[in-house]
Amino acid sequence: MKTYLITGGAGFIGSTLAERLLKENNKVIVIDNFCDFYDPNIKENNIKKILTNENYTLYRADIRDIVEMENIFNKNKIDVVVHLAAMAGVRPSIENPILYQEVNGIGTQNILEQAKKHNIKNLVMASSSSVYGNCKEVPFKENFIVDYAISPYAATKKANEVMAHVYHNLYNMNIIMLRFFTVYGPKQRPDLAINKFTRLMLEGKKIPMFGDGTTSRDYTYVDDIVDGIIKSANYVENNDNVYEIINLGNSSPVSLIEMINTIGEVLGVIPDIEILPMQAGDVERTYADVSKAKRLLGYEARTPFKEGIKKFVDWYKGDNK
């Protein structure tokens, strides 16, 4: 039995990961501050099925709180840290860049510091496909130069990759930085497009489409992402001198208009689309080269987009009755 510490573990990806790890007979320690970026009751709902599991421990704490982080790391013997906690989203980061720098920058360094102090050598950390900005060459490869961020959120994620390398180099930590590509599925945050558009279609409201619908995203189903995280955790535990940046995506971009129409098709609704101007900070496309993930981790995205949307809609209708 291993002990995993998951920061942001009551969120969309974190709670899905926690459920999987518990099913595989691991101990799971979660840190989450239940902030009001979206309704905290959604996070409460995410964890209600596992809250009473004897192998599950929840700390309601903020990763910026140095004293509380010290207390948590002192109390627990941790095998692997999975650091997912962050302020997320491109557009909100433009409105509040200082908060994003504090949480994603200082908060992440606090976790790295605690891992150093407590001699925890194995970490898996969330980066983002946002670091690629508007790269012209596709698919996006990990060795591309990504020094030209177009949002504060992307800049913080790039900075996290650099800081993680410092700790790897100085303190011999094994670290994998995972660049997630547009994760969707059950428990997805309500502010994200697939969740939002599903709600609007069911309510008979207009669908805001920014641009002409040709922008595209490499949508990746949450179970595939969780599989990649666990494979990454196994990799850092079983190899020495590891610092890797790895894409986790589906490698099959879907245009905005195709995404809207697929949701409509699954719901049996004709979308009422309102065309709006492109928004600042949005990228034209994301498209993951996952050959490195396949080679190092044995990762493979197994969920086709329409199948993933059907699973999401089934969850959405069941969870919102």
LOMI-236764 format. One record per residue (C-alpha): residue in three letters; x, y, z. Coordinates in steps of 0.25 Angstrom, whole numbers, plus 5000, padded with zeros to 4 digits. Layout:
<marlums>
@residuo=ALA; c1=X; c2=Y; c3=Z;
...
</marlums>
This chain:
<marlums>
@residuo=MET; c1=5000; c2=5000; c3=5000;
@residuo=LYS; c1=5005; c2=5014; c3=4996;
@residuo=THR; c1=5002; c2=5027; c3=5001;
@residuo=TYR; c1=4999; c2=5038; c3=4991;
@residuo=LEU; c1=4997; c2=5053; c3=4995;
@residuo=ILE; c1=4988; c2=5060; c3=4985;
@residuo=THR; c1=4987; c2=5075; c3=4985;
@residuo=GLY; c1=4975; c2=5080; c3=4979;
@residuo=GLY; c1=4969; c2=5067; c3=4982;
@residuo=ALA; c1=4954; c2=5071; c3=4984;
@residuo=GLY; c1=4954; c2=5077; c3=4970;
@residuo=PHE; c1=4950; c2=5070; c3=4956;
@residuo=ILE; c1=4963; c2=5063; c3=4953;
@residuo=GLY; c1=4968; c2=5061; c3=4967;
@residuo=SER; c1=4955; c2=5055; c3=4973;
@residuo=THR; c1=4954; c2=5045; c3=4961;
@residuo=LEU; c1=4969; c2=5041; c3=4963;
@residuo=ALA; c1=4966; c2=5039; c3=4978;
@residuo=GLU; c1=4955; c2=5030; c3=4975;
@residuo=ARG; c1=4964; c2=5022; c3=4966;
@residuo=LEU; c1=4975; c2=5021; c3=4976;
@residuo=LEU; c1=4966; c2=5016; c3=4987;
@residuo=LYS; c1=4960; c2=5006; c3=4978;
@residuo=GLU; c1=4974; c2=5001; c3=4976;
@residuo=ASN; c1=4976; c2=5000; c3=4991;
@residuo=ASN; c1=4985; c2=5012; c3=4993;
@residuo=LYS; c1=4985; c2=5022; c3=5004;
@residuo=VAL; c1=4981; c2=5036; c3=4999;
@residuo=ILE; c1=4983; c2=5049; c3=5006;
@residuo=VAL; c1=4976; c2=5061; c3=5000;
@residuo=ILE; c1=4979; c2=5076; c3=5002;
@residuo=ASP; c1=4968; c2=5085; c3=4997;
@residuo=ASN; c1=4964; c2=5099; c3=5001;
@residuo=PHE; c1=4950; c2=5099; c3=4995;
@residuo=CYS; c1=4951; c2=5113; c3=4990;
@residuo=ASP; c1=4940; c2=5120; c3=4984;
@residuo=PHE; c1=4945; c2=5121; c3=4969;
@residuo=TYR; c1=4933; c2=5112; c3=4967;
@residuo=ASP; c1=4922; c2=5107; c3=4977;
@residuo=PRO; c1=4930; c2=5099; c3=4988;
@residuo=ASN; c1=4918; c2=5090; c3=4989;
@residuo=ILE; c1=4922; c2=5084; c3=4976;
@residuo=LYS; c1=4935; c2=5080; c3=4982;
@residuo=GLU; c1=4928; c2=5075; c3=4994;
@residuo=ASN; c1=4919; c2=5066; c3=4985;
@residuo=ASN; c1=4932; c2=5061; c3=4978;
@residuo=ILE; c1=4937; c2=5055; c3=4990;
@residuo=LYS; c1=4924; c2=5050; c3=4998;
@residuo=LYS; c1=4926; c2=5036; c3=4993;
@residuo=ILE; c1=4940; c2=5034; c3=4998;
@residuo=LEU; c1=4940; c2=5043; c3=5010;
@residuo=THR; c1=4937; c2=5032; c3=5020;
@residuo=ASN; c1=4948; c2=5022; c3=5014;
@residuo=GLU; c1=4958; c2=5018; c3=5024;
@residuo=ASN; c1=4969; c2=5020; c3=5015;
@residuo=TYR; c1=4965; c2=5035; c3=5012;
@residuo=THR; c1=4969; c2=5047; c3=5019;
@residuo=LEU; c1=4965; c2=5061; c3=5016;
@residuo=TYR; c1=4972; c2=5074; c3=5020;
@residuo=ARG; c1=4964; c2=5087; c3=5017;
@residuo=ALA; c1=4976; c2=5096; c3=5015;
@residuo=ASP; c1=4982; c2=5106; c3=5006;
@residuo=ILE; c1=4995; c2=5102; c3=4999;
@residuo=ARG; c1=5000; c2=5117; c3=5002;
@residuo=ASP; c1=4999; c2=5114; c3=5017;
@residuo=ILE; c1=5013; c2=5110; c3=5020;
@residuo=VAL; c1=5010; c2=5106; c3=5034;
@residuo=GLU; c1=4999; c2=5097; c3=5031;
@residuo=MET; c1=5007; c2=5091; c3=5020;
@residuo=GLU; c1=5018; c2=5088; c3=5030;
@residuo=ASN; c1=5008; c2=5082; c3=5039;
@residuo=ILE; c1=5002; c2=5073; c3=5029;
@residuo=PHE; c1=5015; c2=5068; c3=5023;
@residuo=ASN; c1=5020; c2=5065; c3=5038;
@residuo=LYS; c1=5008; c2=5057; c3=5041;
@residuo=ASN; c1=5009; c2=5048; c3=5029;
@residuo=LYS; c1=5018; c2=5038; c3=5022;
@residuo=ILE; c1=5017; c2=5041; c3=5008;
@residuo=ASP; c1=5022; c2=5033; c3=4996;
@residuo=VAL; c1=5017; c2=5041; c3=4984;
@residuo=VAL; c1=5012; c2=5055; c3=4983;
@residuo=VAL; c1=5002; c2=5058; c3=4972;
@residuo=HIS; c1=5002; c2=5074; c3=4971;
@residuo=LEU; c1=4989; c2=5078; c3=4964;
@residuo=ALA; c1=4985; c2=5090; c3=4973;
@residuo=ALA; c1=4984; c2=5103; c3=4965;
@residuo=MET; c1=4976; c2=5115; c3=4961;
@residuo=ALA; c1=4971; c2=5110; c3=4947;
@residuo=GLY; c1=4966; c2=5117; c3=4934;
@residuo=VAL; c1=4972; c2=5126; c3=4924;
@residuo=ARG; c1=4961; c2=5137; c3=4924;
@residuo=PRO; c1=4960; c2=5139; c3=4940;
@residuo=SER; c1=4976; c2=5140; c3=4940;
@residuo=ILE; c1=4975; c2=5152; c3=4932;
@residuo=GLU; c1=4965; c2=5158; c3=4942;
@residuo=ASN; c1=4973; c2=5155; c3=4954;
@residuo=PRO; c1=4988; c2=5152; c3=4951;
@residuo=ILE; c1=4994; c2=5154; c3=4965;
@residuo=LEU; c1=4985; c2=5143; c3=4971;
@residuo=TYR; c1=4989; c2=5134; c3=4960;
@residuo=GLN; c1=5004; c2=5137; c3=4963;
@residuo=GLU; c1=5002; c2=5135; c3=4978;
@residuo=VAL; c1=4995; c2=5122; c3=4977;
@residuo=ASN; c1=5001; c2=5115; c3=4965;
@residuo=GLY; c1=5015; c2=5121; c3=4968;
@residuo=ILE; c1=5017; c2=5122; c3=4983;
@residuo=GLY; c1=5007; c2=5111; c3=4986;
@residuo=THR; c1=5015; c2=5101; c3=4977;
@residuo=GLN; c1=5028; c2=5105; c3=4983;
@residuo=ASN; c1=5023; c2=5103; c3=4997;
@residuo=ILE; c1=5020; c2=5088; c3=4992;
@residuo=LEU; c1=5033; c2=5087; c3=4986;
@residuo=GLU; c1=5040; c2=5092; c3=4999;
@residuo=GLN; c1=5032; c2=5082; c3=5008;
@residuo=ALA; c1=5036; c2=5071; c3=4999;
@residuo=LYS; c1=5050; c2=5075; c3=5000;
@residuo=LYS; c1=5050; c2=5076; c3=5015;
@residuo=HIS; c1=5043; c2=5063; c3=5017;
@residuo=ASN; c1=5052; c2=5055; c3=5007;
@residuo=ILE; c1=5040; c2=5052; c3=4998;
@residuo=LYS; c1=5047; c2=5049; c3=4984;
@residuo=ASN; c1=5035; c2=5046; c3=4975;
@residuo=LEU; c1=5026; c2=5056; c3=4970;
@residuo=VAL; c1=5016; c2=5058; c3=4958;
@residuo=MET; c1=5011; c2=5072; c3=4956;
@residuo=ALA; c1=5001; c2=5078; c3=4947;
@residuo=SER; c1=5005; c2=5087; c3=4936;
@residuo=SER; c1=4996; c2=5091; c3=4924;
@residuo=SER; c1=4995; c2=5091; c3=4909;
@residuo=SER; c1=4993; c2=5106; c3=4911;
@residuo=VAL; c1=5009; c2=5108; c3=4911;
@residuo=TYR; c1=5009; c2=5106; c3=4896;
@residuo=GLY; c1=5002; c2=5118; c3=4893;
@residuo=ASN; c1=4999; c2=5120; c3=4879;
@residuo=CYS; c1=5010; c2=5111; c3=4874;
@residuo=LYS; c1=5009; c2=5110; c3=4859;
@residuo=GLU; c1=5015; c2=5096; c3=4857;
@residuo=VAL; c1=5006; c2=5084; c3=4861;
@residuo=PRO; c1=5005; c2=5075; c3=4868;
@residuo=PHE; c1=5011; c2=5081; c3=4880;
@residuo=LYS; c1=5024; c2=5074; c3=4885;
@residuo=GLU; c1=5030; c2=5076; c3=4898;
@residuo=ASN; c1=5043; c2=5081; c3=4893;
@residuo=PHE; c1=5036; c2=5093; c3=4886;
@residuo=ILE; c1=5041; c2=5107; c3=4892;
@residuo=VAL; c1=5030; c2=5112; c3=4900;
@residuo=ASP; c1=5035; c2=5125; c3=4905;
@residuo=TYR; c1=5024; c2=5133; c3=4899;
@residuo=ALA; c1=5012; c2=5131; c3=4908;
@residuo=ILE; c1=4999; c2=5139; c3=4904;
@residuo=SER; c1=4992; c2=5139; c3=4918;
@residuo=PRO; c1=4996; c2=5140; c3=4933;
@residuo=TYR; c1=4991; c2=5126; c3=4935;
@residuo=ALA; c1=5000; c2=5120; c3=4924;
@residuo=ALA; c1=5012; c2=5128; c3=4930;
@residuo=THR; c1=5010; c2=5122; c3=4944;
@residuo=LYS; c1=5010; c2=5108; c3=4938;
@residuo=LYS; c1=5023; c2=5110; c3=4930;
@residuo=ALA; c1=5029; c2=5116; c3=4943;
@residuo=ASN; c1=5025; c2=5104; c3=4951;
@residuo=GLU; c1=5032; c2=5095; c3=4941;
@residuo=VAL; c1=5045; c2=5103; c3=4942;
@residuo=MET; c1=5044; c2=5103; c3=4957;
@residuo=ALA; c1=5042; c2=5088; c3=4958;
@residuo=HIS; c1=5055; c2=5086; c3=4950;
@residuo=VAL; c1=5062; c2=5095; c3=4960;
@residuo=TYR; c1=5058; c2=5085; c3=4971;
@residuo=HIS; c1=5061; c2=5073; c3=4963;
@residuo=ASN; c1=5075; c2=5078; c3=4960;
@residuo=LEU; c1=5078; c2=5083; c3=4974;
@residuo=TYR; c1=5071; c2=5072; c3=4982;
@residuo=ASN; c1=5071; c2=5060; c3=4973;
@residuo=MET; c1=5056; c2=5060; c3=4973;
@residuo=ASN; c1=5049; c2=5051; c3=4962;
@residuo=ILE; c1=5038; c2=5060; c3=4956;
@residuo=ILE; c1=5029; c2=5059; c3=4944;
@residuo=MET; c1=5022; c2=5071; c3=4939;
@residuo=LEU; c1=5009; c2=5067; c3=4932;
@residuo=ARG; c1=5004; c2=5077; c3=4921;
@residuo=PHE; c1=4989; c2=5074; c3=4922;
@residuo=PHE; c1=4981; c2=5076; c3=4909;
@residuo=THR; c1=4966; c2=5081; c3=4911;
@residuo=VAL; c1=4961; c2=5071; c3=4921;
@residuo=TYR; c1=4946; c2=5067; c3=4921;
@residuo=GLY; c1=4937; c2=5057; c3=4927;
@residuo=PRO; c1=4928; c2=5055; c3=4940;
@residuo=LYS; c1=4931; c2=5065; c3=4951;
@residuo=GLN; c1=4936; c2=5075; c3=4941;
@residuo=ARG; c1=4936; c2=5090; c3=4946;
@residuo=PRO; c1=4923; c2=5097; c3=4943;
@residuo=ASP; c1=4931; c2=5109; c3=4936;
@residuo=LEU; c1=4937; c2=5100; c3=4926;
@residuo=ALA; c1=4931; c2=5100; c3=4912;
@residuo=ILE; c1=4925; c2=5085; c3=4911;
@residuo=ASN; c1=4919; c2=5087; c3=4925;
@residuo=LYS; c1=4914; c2=5101; c3=4922;
@residuo=PHE; c1=4908; c2=5097; c3=4908;
@residuo=THR; c1=4901; c2=5085; c3=4913;
@residuo=ARG; c1=4894; c2=5093; c3=4923;
@residuo=LEU; c1=4890; c2=5104; c3=4913;
@residuo=MET; c1=4885; c2=5094; c3=4903;
@residuo=LEU; c1=4877; c2=5087; c3=4914;
@residuo=GLU; c1=4871; c2=5101; c3=4918;
@residuo=GLY; c1=4868; c2=5105; c3=4904;
@residuo=LYS; c1=4878; c2=5117; c3=4904;
@residuo=LYS; c1=4887; c2=5122; c3=4894;
@residuo=ILE; c1=4901; c2=5116; c3=4893;
@residuo=PRO; c1=4912; c2=5127; c3=4892;
@residuo=MET; c1=4922; c2=5123; c3=4882;
@residuo=PHE; c1=4935; c2=5132; c3=4882;
@residuo=GLY; c1=4940; c2=5133; c3=4867;
@residuo=ASP; c1=4935; c2=5126; c3=4855;
@residuo=GLY; c1=4936; c2=5112; c3=4861;
@residuo=THR; c1=4949; c2=5107; c3=4855;
@residuo=THR; c1=4957; c2=5108; c3=4868;
@residuo=SER; c1=4960; c2=5094; c3=4873;
@residuo=ARG; c1=4964; c2=5087; c3=4885;
@residuo=ASP; c1=4970; c2=5074; c3=4888;
@residuo=TYR; c1=4959; c2=5069; c3=4898;
@residuo=THR; c1=4964; c2=5058; c3=4907;
@residuo=TYR; c1=4955; c2=5049; c3=4915;
@residuo=VAL; c1=4957; c2=5050; c3=4930;
@residuo=ASP; c1=4959; c2=5035; c3=4932;
@residuo=ASP; c1=4971; c2=5035; c3=4922;
@residuo=ILE; c1=4977; c2=5047; c3=4929;
@residuo=VAL; c1=4976; c2=5039; c3=4942;
@residuo=ASP; c1=4982; c2=5027; c3=4936;
@residuo=GLY; c1=4994; c2=5036; c3=4931;
@residuo=ILE; c1=4996; c2=5042; c3=4945;
@residuo=ILE; c1=4997; c2=5028; c3=4951;
@residuo=LYS; c1=5006; c2=5023; c3=4941;
@residuo=SER; c1=5015; c2=5036; c3=4943;
@residuo=ALA; c1=5015; c2=5033; c3=4958;
@residuo=ASN; c1=5020; c2=5019; c3=4956;
@residuo=TYR; c1=5030; c2=5024; c3=4946;
@residuo=VAL; c1=5036; c2=5034; c3=4956;
@residuo=GLU; c1=5036; c2=5023; c3=4967;
@residuo=ASN; c1=5043; c2=5013; c3=4958;
@residuo=ASN; c1=5054; c2=5021; c3=4951;
@residuo=ASP; c1=5065; c2=5030; c3=4956;
@residuo=ASN; c1=5069; c2=5044; c3=4952;
@residuo=VAL; c1=5056; c2=5048; c3=4946;
@residuo=TYR; c1=5051; c2=5061; c3=4941;
@residuo=GLU; c1=5042; c2=5060; c3=4929;
@residuo=ILE; c1=5031; c2=5069; c3=4923;
@residuo=ILE; c1=5021; c2=5060; c3=4917;
@residuo=ASN; c1=5008; c2=5064; c3=4909;
@residuo=LEU; c1=4995; c2=5056; c3=4913;
@residuo=GLY; c1=4985; c2=5058; c3=4902;
@residuo=ASN; c1=4976; c2=5051; c3=4892;
@residuo=SER; c1=4984; c2=5055; c3=4880;
@residuo=SER; c1=4971; c2=5057; c3=4872;
@residuo=PRO; c1=4967; c2=5072; c3=4872;
@residuo=VAL; c1=4952; c2=5075; c3=4871;
@residuo=SER; c1=4947; c2=5089; c3=4866;
@residuo=LEU; c1=4938; c2=5098; c3=4874;
@residuo=ILE; c1=4926; c2=5096; c3=4865;
@residuo=GLU; c1=4928; c2=5081; c3=4865;
@residuo=MET; c1=4928; c2=5081; c3=4880;
@residuo=ILE; c1=4916; c2=5089; c3=4881;
@residuo=ASN; c1=4909; c2=5080; c3=4870;
@residuo=THR; c1=4913; c2=5067; c3=4877;
@residuo=ILE; c1=4907; c2=5072; c3=4890;
@residuo=GLY; c1=4894; c2=5075; c3=4883;
@residuo=GLU; c1=4894; c2=5062; c3=4876;
@residuo=VAL; c1=4896; c2=5054; c3=4889;
@residuo=LEU; c1=4885; c2=5063; c3=4896;
@residuo=GLY; c1=4876; c2=5062; c3=4884;
@residuo=VAL; c1=4876; c2=5078; c3=4883;
@residuo=ILE; c1=4879; c2=5087; c3=4872;
@residuo=PRO; c1=4888; c2=5097; c3=4878;
@residuo=ASP; c1=4884; c2=5112; c3=4877;
@residuo=ILE; c1=4898; c2=5118; c3=4874;
@residuo=GLU; c1=4901; c2=5133; c3=4877;
@residuo=ILE; c1=4914; c2=5137; c3=4870;
@residuo=LEU; c1=4923; c2=5146; c3=4878;
@residuo=PRO; c1=4937; c2=5152; c3=4876;
@residuo=MET; c1=4949; c2=5144; c3=4880;
@residuo=GLN; c1=4954; c2=5147; c3=4894;
@residuo=ALA; c1=4967; c2=5151; c3=4899;
@residuo=GLY; c1=4977; c2=5140; c3=4903;
@residuo=ASP; c1=4970; c2=5129; c3=4896;
@residuo=VAL; c1=4978; c2=5121; c3=4887;
@residuo=GLU; c1=4975; c2=5116; c3=4873;
@residuo=ARG; c1=4977; c2=5102; c3=4875;
@residuo=THR; c1=4983; c2=5091; c3=4884;
@residuo=TYR; c1=4988; c2=5078; c3=4878;
@residuo=ALA; c1=4997; c2=5068; c3=4887;
@residuo=ASP; c1=5008; c2=5060; c3=4881;
@residuo=VAL; c1=5007; c2=5048; c3=4891;
@residuo=SER; c1=5018; c2=5040; c3=4886;
@residuo=LYS; c1=5027; c2=5043; c3=4898;
@residuo=ALA; c1=5016; c2=5039; c3=4908;
@residuo=LYS; c1=5014; c2=5026; c3=4900;
@residuo=ARG; c1=5029; c2=5023; c3=4900;
@residuo=LEU; c1=5032; c2=5026; c3=4914;
@residuo=LEU; c1=5019; c2=5023; c3=4921;
@residuo=GLY; c1=5011; c2=5013; c3=4912;
@residuo=TYR; c1=5000; c2=5024; c3=4912;
@residuo=GLU; c1=4989; c2=5023; c3=4902;
@residuo=ALA; c1=4976; c2=5032; c3=4901;
@residuo=ARG; c1=4965; c2=5021; c3=4899;
@residuo=THR; c1=4952; c2=5030; c3=4900;
@residuo=PRO; c1=4947; c2=5035; c3=4886;
@residuo=PHE; c1=4941; c2=5049; c3=4888;
@residuo=LYS; c1=4927; c2=5046; c3=4885;
@residuo=GLU; c1=4927; c2=5034; c3=4895;
@residuo=GLY; c1=4933; c2=5043; c3=4905;
@residuo=ILE; c1=4922; c2=5053; c3=4903;
@residuo=LYS; c1=4912; c2=5042; c3=4905;
@residuo=LYS; c1=4918; c2=5038; c3=4918;
@residuo=PHE; c1=4918; c2=5053; c3=4922;
@residuo=VAL; c1=4904; c2=5055; c3=4919;
@residuo=ASP; c1=4899; c2=5043; c3=4926;
@residuo=TRP; c1=4907; c2=5047; c3=4938;
@residuo=TYR; c1=4901; c2=5062; c3=4937;
@residuo=LYS; c1=4887; c2=5057; c3=4936;
@residuo=GLY; c1=4888; c2=5048; c3=4947;
@residuo=ASP; c1=4896; c2=5057; c3=4956;
@residuo=ASN; c1=4886; c2=5069; c3=4954;
@residuo=LYS; c1=4873; c2=5063; c3=4956;
</marlums>
